[in-house]
Amino acid sequence: MRYANGETPMAGDRIKNSAGGLGTVTGISGASGHSEPTRIAVKWDEGIVEIDYDFAAKFTLVSRGSAPKKMRHGTAGFS
């Protein structure tokens, strides 16, 4: 599954639908190894909670979110 502009969906992507609505991909599923995802979950800015889609070609990638930050474990602030 790919967006209309050919990019493979990733969690954190900002996307736009054909009506100009913006949303954020909150999760992907069905991807294993080098295969592409088969479903994406999107939270739309218009207040719609979250919807699963099995067809990403009707969306366009606007921007790609950064990868989740890894937590660093240390002793700063602890005695």
N, C-alpha and C positions, 0 to 999 in steps of 0.2 A: 504494500500500500504506500502510495506517495502522494504528496500535495500536487496541485495543478502545476506548480513550477518545478516539479521533479525531485524535490528534496524529500528525504525519508523523515517521518515524524519523530520527534524526541520530546520527552517531558520538559516543560518550561518554555516551549516554543510559543511565540505570539503569532496568532493566525487571524485571517480575515475571511469572511464568507462572501458570497456573491452580492449580498445586500449591503456590504460594507461594515457589518458587525465585527467587532474585535473580541477575541477570547484568548485564553491560555490553555495549552495542553497540560492537563494535570497528571496524566498517566498513559502508558501504552501497554498493550498486552499482545500475546501471541508471538512475540519475537524471541527466537532462541538461536544462539550461535550467530551466524551471519544472515539469518532470515529477517525479513522486514516485519514490522508489527501488523497484526490483522485487525486491531481495534484501537481507537484512541478515545480518551475521556477529555472533554473540553468544558471549562468553566467560562461562560460568556460574560462580558462586561455589563450587559443589560440587566443583570441580576438573576439570570437563570442559574440555578444551583450547579448542576453538572449533568452532561449528557454524553452517552457513549455512542460512537459512530464506527461503522465498519467500512466507510468509504471516505477517504481523505482527499480525493481529487477535486472535490468541490470547494476546498479551502486553499488559500495561498499563504505561504510563510511570509510573515512581516519581519520578525526578528527572532533570533535564536537566543534563548536564555543561557546563562552560564551554568556549568555543571555544579551540583551541590558541593558546598565547601566541606572539606574534611575537618573534623574536630581534632584539635591538638590537646593532648593530655599533658599536664605539667603540674607543678606545685606552686605556681604563683598565687599568692594570697592565702596559702595554707601554712600553718606552723607545725 
